[in-house]
Amino acid sequence: MSTQLGAIEGLHAPGGVVIERQRYLFGPVVDFICFGGGSFMVIALVVLFHTMHAPPPPQLLFVVLFAATILNFPHFVHSYQIFYARFGTKIATEGGALRRRYVFAGTVIPIGLLAAIAAAMGLEAPIGIAVLGSLFVFLTGWHYVKQGYGLLIVDSVLKRSFFQAWEKRLLVANCYAVWLSYWCIYNDGFGSNEVFSKLIVLVHVPENLVSASLLGSGVFLVAILTMFGRRIVRGEPVPVLGALSYFTTLYVWLFLLLDPWFLLIVPAFHSLQYLIVVWRFKLSELSAGRGSRTRAFSGFLLFGFLVGIAAFIIVPLFLDTFVDYGATALGSGIFLFFFVVFINIHHYFLDNVTWRRENPDVRRYLMT
């Protein structure tokens, strides 16, 4: 979810009457589980297994792979389904700035990424692989942080508990501070120097910068907690589920990514967080049209599932098995690496356009 959702509030009907909203995307229990509450039960279970077994037990690996299949893969594909729906119309009729963003994310970025991948493979350049892998790690952390903040704002709109401008600026500044801390810690030797068995570039971070980022994050955390405490004391409503999403994403999931045990588990819950919004968006869009909503939504889900498996498993494994691409220089599994890196990086840019406040589809199908 983009931070631009933060400015969506106070929407009015043409007559000036405030639009009445449901208080949840799907209901209190479902929203609680998907916003982040459900992850704590799984994390506790994994920690228990972690203490009991040195290598991950096969049962746990199966569950993680199953979750990745039904959550991670479709969440990427759904972003394409939403972004490229009526793409020609969007780049022809949307406002100037939004149109430029659609063109940039929808055409320039994928062409540039494909060119970079082709160059790395054609030149058999490991440095190209390392740079793309580093960009993948760099954008993934910020993408997580943005989504946590975005769901906080979505919940504040649902609960009619809007944040003031200075409060939103504080929340966003804290996102930057926490993400910088994560990036510094990752490059300071706590993160993996490999992505899908490919070496990436780690930037040497001076110790004083690491310390400064941690200190800044601590100061912002105190400020955020004070802000929420001030709201509670003054009797102002607090979007509890949104706050759960915000704090869980920034302070639990982001740093658990540094632990190899959680490299597939955390993305699964990030995807679930994303899917609950996408599903509500799509159902609202289908409700505004004609035909069977159930049939159309089932097709939407099935497409995401099948194409996700093809894009992340079948096609890259087929290419890695039957295409000769200079395995001596690039190593094995290069297509799997590039498919994952391409989709993750492009997904970041797609979301940065789709979930902006000035996007009329977001206003129409998610917030009103």
DRENLUMMAR-404195 format. One record per residue (C-alpha): x negated, y negated, z negated; residue in three letters. Coordinates in steps of 0.02 Angstrom, whole numbers, padded with zeros to 5 digits, always signed. Layout:
<nodes>
XYZALA ...
</nodes>
This chain:
<nodes>
+00000+00000+00000MET -00071-00166+00046SER -00095-00304-00082THR +00014-00409+00032GLN +00167-00325-00045LEU +00128-00435-00193GLY +00214-00585-00115ALA +00379-00497-00078ILE +00500-00559-00206GLU +00657-00661-00226GLY +00733-00598-00063LEU +00904-00671-00027HIS +01048-00627+00085ALA +01094-00753+00221PRO +01227-00826+00108GLY +01102-00858-00030GLY +01161-00718-00144VAL +01021-00616-00220VAL +01023-00442-00147ILE +01064-00308-00274GLU +00935-00170-00274ARG +00927+00004-00344GLN +00808+00011-00489ARG +00710+00159-00421TYR +00649+00225-00255LEU +00723+00398-00291PHE +00761+00404-00476GLY +00671+00385-00643PRO +00600+00563-00651VAL +00543+00573-00470VAL +00470+00398-00475ASP +00378+00436-00637PHE +00299+00594-00566ILE +00251+00515-00399CYS +00190+00348-00466PHE +00059+00438-00569GLY +00139+00521-00719GLY +00134+00695-00643GLY -00052+00685-00614SER -00092+00686-00800PHE -00021+00860-00823MET -00124+00927-00678VAL -00280+00836-00735ILE -00262+00913-00908ALA -00243+01085-00828LEU -00398+01059-00721VAL -00499+01001-00870VAL -00446+01159-00962LEU -00505+01266-00816PHE -00662+01162-00807HIS -00709+01212-00984THR -00664+01395-00957MET -00746+01428-00789HIS -00911+01372-00715ALA -00855+01385-00533PRO -00674+01340-00492PRO -00563+01494-00504PRO -00490+01552-00336PRO -00313+01519-00396GLN -00353+01336-00428LEU -00438+01318-00260LEU -00284+01391-00176PHE -00168+01269-00266VAL -00280+01122-00218VAL -00286+01175-00036LEU -00098+01199-00034PHE -00071+01025-00108ALA -00189+00951+00022ALA -00092+01037+00160THR +00081+00978+00109ILE +00033+00806+00041LEU -00132+00739+00109ASN -00113+00786+00290PHE +00067+00723+00315PRO +00032+00559+00225HIS -00098+00515+00357PHE +00014+00567+00502VAL +00164+00472+00433HIS +00063+00312+00436SER +00040+00338+00624TYR +00224+00379+00648GLN +00277+00217+00565ILE +00142+00106+00638PHE +00158+00160+00820TYR +00348+00170+00822ALA +00405+00041+00951ARG +00224-00017+00962PHE +00250-00104+01129GLY +00394-00203+01058THR +00296-00249+00902LYS +00149-00323+00996ILE +00268-00415+01113ALA +00391-00490+00989THR +00310-00503+00816GLU +00237-00667+00752GLY +00066-00724+00811GLY -00039-00670+00661ALA +00054-00507+00638LEU +00043-00469+00824ARG -00145-00493+00820ARG -00157-00376+00671ARG -00056-00243+00763TYR -00168-00255+00917VAL -00327-00253+00813PHE -00277-00104+00705ALA -00185-00011+00841GLY -00308-00029+00986THR -00473-00113+00942VAL -00511-00009+00786ILE -00479+00164+00861PRO -00575+00120+01021ILE -00720+00055+00917GLY -00721+00208+00805LEU -00714+00327+00953LEU -00857+00234+01035ALA -00962+00244+00877ALA -00925+00431+00860ILE -00965+00463+01043ALA -01129+00367+01026ALA -01179+00464+00870ALA -01143+00630+00955MET -01216+00582+01123GLY -01377+00518+01046LEU -01378+00657+00916GLU -01408+00521+00788ALA -01390+00574+00606PRO -01397+00391+00553ILE -01233+00361+00644GLY -01154+00501+00544ILE -01224+00429+00382ALA -01158+00254+00417VAL -00983+00315+00463LEU -00979+00424+00307GLY -01029+00276+00199SER -00893+00168+00278LEU -00768+00306+00239PHE -00817+00305+00054VAL -00820+00115+00048PHE -00644+00093+00118LEU -00567+00240+00025THR -00601+00165-00146GLY -00526-00002-00097TRP -00377+00083-00015HIS -00338+00172-00179TYR -00346+00011-00277VAL -00235-00083-00155LYS -00103+00053-00162GLN -00097+00052-00351GLY -00068-00135-00350TYR +00059-00122-00208GLY +00167+00001-00305LEU +00162-00113-00457LEU +00236-00251-00350ILE +00364-00135-00270VAL +00424-00081-00443ASP +00430-00261-00502SER +00547-00301-00357VAL +00655-00149-00392LEU +00668-00198-00575LYS +00689-00385-00534ARG +00538-00416-00645SER +00436-00533-00538PHE +00259-00588-00573PHE +00210-00769-00568GLN +00079-00825-00441ALA -00061-00834-00570TRP -00017-00662-00636GLU -00030-00586-00462LYS -00196-00672-00434ARG -00259-00600-00598LEU -00199-00426-00551LEU -00284-00435-00381VAL -00445-00505-00456ALA -00448-00359-00577ASN -00429-00240-00429CYS -00583-00316-00349TYR -00681-00306-00511ALA -00637-00123-00544VAL -00671-00073-00365TRP -00841-00161-00370LEU -00882-00065-00530SER -00835+00099-00447TYR -00941+00058-00294TRP -01091+00011-00400CYS -01076+00167-00506ILE -01055+00277-00352TYR -01213+00207-00272ASN -01308+00210-00436ASP -01321+00398-00424GLY -01155+00457-00496PHE -01071+00484-00329GLY -01108+00618-00200SER -01229+00576-00060ASN -01134+00694+00054GLU -00965+00690+00141VAL -00913+00861+00209PHE -01095+00918+00198SER -01159+00766+00294LYS -01281+00645+00212LEU -01220+00466+00193ILE -01308+00303+00154VAL -01315+00254-00029LEU -01354+00071-00064VAL -01477+00037-00204HIS -01383-00065-00334VAL -01488-00165-00459PRO -01454-00120-00640GLU -01404-00298-00683ASN -01269-00294-00547LEU -01202-00130-00616VAL -01196-00203-00791SER -01117-00365-00729ALA -00981-00271-00635SER -00939-00166-00788LEU -00935-00320-00899LEU -00823-00411-00775GLY -00705-00263-00766SER -00694-00259-00956GLY -00654-00445-00964VAL -00519-00428-00832PHE -00445-00277-00920LEU -00427-00377-01081VAL -00345-00517-00981ALA -00224-00397-00896ILE -00175-00314-01061LEU -00150-00486-01138THR -00039-00536-00992MET +00071-00381-01013PHE +00073-00406-01202GLY +00129-00586-01179ARG +00274-00526-01071ARG +00327-00399-01202ILE +00318-00524-01345VAL +00420-00651-01248ARG +00551-00520-01206GLY +00516-00523-01020GLU +00545-00361-00925PRO +00393-00257-00880VAL +00392-00141-00727PRO +00334+00009-00827VAL +00318+00133-00684LEU +00226+00005-00579GLY +00107-00026-00723ALA +00082+00162-00737LEU +00033+00166-00553SER -00084+00017-00572TYR -00180+00077-00724PHE -00183+00261-00671THR -00252+00220-00499THR -00383+00095-00558LEU -00444+00176-00717TYR -00412+00363-00696VAL -00402+00419-00515TRP -00535+00304-00445LEU -00669+00361-00566PHE -00617+00544-00562LEU -00670+00540-00380LEU -00848+00539-00446LEU -00819+00717-00510ASP -00825+00852-00373PRO -00688+00948-00465TRP -00563+00811-00424PHE -00611+00769-00245LEU -00457+00856-00175LEU -00341+00843-00325ILE -00343+00653-00341VAL -00312+00623-00154PRO -00161+00737-00166ALA -00082+00625-00298PHE -00133+00469-00203HIS -00041+00544-00054SER +00112+00583-00160LEU +00111+00402-00219GLN +00109+00348-00038TYR +00240+00471+00021LEU +00375+00416-00100ILE +00369+00243-00022VAL +00360+00308+00156VAL +00507+00424+00128TRP +00614+00286+00055ARG +00563+00172+00199PHE +00606+00303+00330LYS +00771+00353+00251LEU +00825+00170+00244SER +00776+00148+00425GLU +00875+00301+00477LEU +01025+00244+00377SER +01030+00085+00480ALA +01038+00184+00643GLY +01154+00310+00720ARG +01150+00499+00723GLY +01112+00628+00591SER +00997+00557+00459ARG +00960+00731+00390THR +00907+00799+00559ARG +00800+00647+00601ALA +00715+00645+00431PHE +00681+00832+00438SER +00600+00806+00608GLY +00496+00664+00537PHE +00433+00776+00396LEU +00402+00926+00509LEU +00302+00820+00632PHE +00192+00754+00492GLY +00160+00928+00425PHE +00121+01013+00590LEU +00017+00874+00666VAL -00076+00855+00500GLY -00128+01037+00503ILE -00180+01022+00686ALA -00280+00862+00661ALA -00369+00915+00502PHE -00390+01103+00527ILE -00346+01184+00693ILE -00418+01061+00820VAL -00582+01016+00732PRO -00618+01198+00687LEU -00583+01251+00866PHE -00701+01118+00933LEU -00835+01160+00806ASP -00825+01342+00858THR -00824+01327+01047PHE -00908+01161+01092VAL -01096+01147+01102ASP -01140+00975+01033TYR -01322+00991+00982GLY -01300+01078+00816ALA -01487+01071+00780THR -01487+00882+00761ALA -01312+00852+00695LEU -01282+01007+00591GLY -01128+01117+00592SER -00949+01059+00566GLY -00974+00892+00651ILE -00800+00885+00729PHE -00719+00918+00561LEU -00822+00777+00487PHE -00779+00653+00625PHE -00593+00696+00626PHE -00581+00666+00438VAL -00685+00506+00443VAL -00592+00435+00593PHE -00419+00466+00522ILE -00463+00399+00349ASN -00543+00239+00414ILE -00406+00207+00541HIS -00273+00244+00410HIS -00344+00103+00304TYR -00322-00023+00444PHE -00148+00041+00491LEU -00087+00018+00313ASP -00160-00155+00304ASN -00037-00205+00441VAL +00114-00096+00403THR +00139-00145+00221TRP +00119-00334+00234ARG +00251-00450+00166ARG +00274-00536+00334GLU +00312-00371+00419ASN +00500-00378+00454PRO +00517-00188+00445ASP +00453-00189+00265VAL +00579-00322+00216ARG +00721-00235+00303ARG +00694-00054+00254TYR +00599-00057+00091LEU +00632-00217-00004MET +00811-00260+00047THR 
</nodes>
